[in-house]
Amino acid sequence: MAIESGDEWWRTAVIYQVYPRSFQDSDGDGVGDLPGVTRRLPQLKSLGVDAVWLSPFMQSPQRDAGYDVSDYTKVDPLFGTMRDFEALVREAHALGLRVIVDMVPNHTSSDHKWFRKALAAKPGNKARDRYIFRDGRGRHGQKPPNNWQSVFGGPMWDRVLDGKDGSVLPAKGANGKPGQWYLHIFDSSQPDLNWENRWVRDKFKNILRFWLDRGADGFRVDVAHGLVKQGGLPDYTPPAEGASMGGNEAAEPYWGQPGVHEIWREWRGVLDEYDGDRALCAEAWVSPIERMALWVRPGEFDQAFNFDYMFARWTARDLRRVIDESLTAFGAVGAPSTWVLSNHDVIRHATRLGMAGDPPQGDGIGPRSPYPVDAALGLRRARAASALMLALPGSAYLYQGEELGLPEVIDIPDEARQDPTWKRTKGKRYGRDGCRVPIPWEAEEPSCGFSPTGRAWLPQPGEWAAFARDRQEGVPGSTLELYRAALRLRRSKRLASGGVRWLNEWSRSRTVVAFRNRSVLVVANLGRRPIGLPDGKPLLESAPTRLGRNGKRMLPPDATVWLRAGR
Ligand code: NOJ
């Protein structure tokens, strides 16, 4: 059934992800904050984006960089105050930018008062039923209730002490006898909520209203495929070693269970109480795309991150396939496709695309990585990939710093690494710190303008100054100016509401991706040799085109060009 699509802003929006800890520090503690974001909003406006998505800034002990919330209606003092948030929204709206808040409903922090109460309560008590507590296996309940492995490494269960301390084992000096186990898909400090529980559901509806009342234009919803677990919690061993955020096509008992959709329909109802097209975007790592499209059926989410696109291999066939599949699957349910190449959980695409072999999806890399990186090739391809992405119809997500061409930082000293994955796997997996290093603004300033005191919660590499925004601003050919031009043209040529028509000449090519979107021809050369281009004035080039001997304009390898199409 074809569904008419409307003109809601999010259908065509470019949404810029701000990772607040690493964006701009204003108070000098080396951690970015909300006043820092507000200060830099004019620069985001001048980049040409439509909205910012703020990764979590709510109260949190920061064991998973804020994805472990201990109070959903407070701003963590690390990031500022509620007034700072309100000022940020005011300023953003005055500039015509929307603000998307990150909501983390799958789990709370273990510091959350709901979990403290659950620990102090007896098994079977209603406070415990808000989380997923179970008796252990074995004669004395000494084995976890099942074999599930946490996404960050190690078992998905931890045991608690029954008794007055309400502590989690192993707790030094704690009193009480070993009791039940609780489930945590991620770190042990992130206990999963029980979404079968009505009380939990109602609480979250009010949390949504709290932020909508304060001007939030929508939510990015964390782990939107994980809230409901298969009944009976059966043992399950994932196909690949090292648990992933999902994405396997197999029916996994903690990802993509059909019951999650009922929750999203309730959330949609809450957003619909408000005016102004408030948006819901799902982080749902499910595959294939047809399955992901279930999250964006009418009455649920508006958008879902397109992870298949993010991880498409750098080959013409793979890109054409995933673009076709995305437009078909999302289009069939009346949703725009989204496009994304980087975020705070994956290796930055300027590095990923320069890695030899087929590197793992998700986790970061480090200096002892078995995947050698060609940085120059990575940057070249990243620019080509971004230019291709920004010509596609639908909504695109950018991750802070990609507009500067920032690479993944692979040589963070071991002692500086912070990701719980690094700790839980005892250094076997590097985790995601490499894409979270504070970004450079002004080359000559301490910490490249990130913090007034020059501090940075993760060390910035020496070469960061070369990527600083002020070194690129107004410089023809810089990555920043490439993004700006792409966003400007995307808007003026109305590409986001256009469509993709593959150019016949290259529709089966192994090395060229070429399509027409409205009045623009987009050609990406993924091969090893320059290719001759059709006639048309170049509007945007990720690398310079040159006139060949035969008078034809030539596109070099690993480059994308936008041309004005003939009639
Ligand atoms: C997905 C988030 O993007 C990631 O950063 C976080 O660690 C997990 N969800 C757990 O909340």
Residues whose N, C-alpha, C, O or C-beta is under 5 A from the ligand:
A	BS01	NOJ	D64 Y67 F186 D222 V223 D345
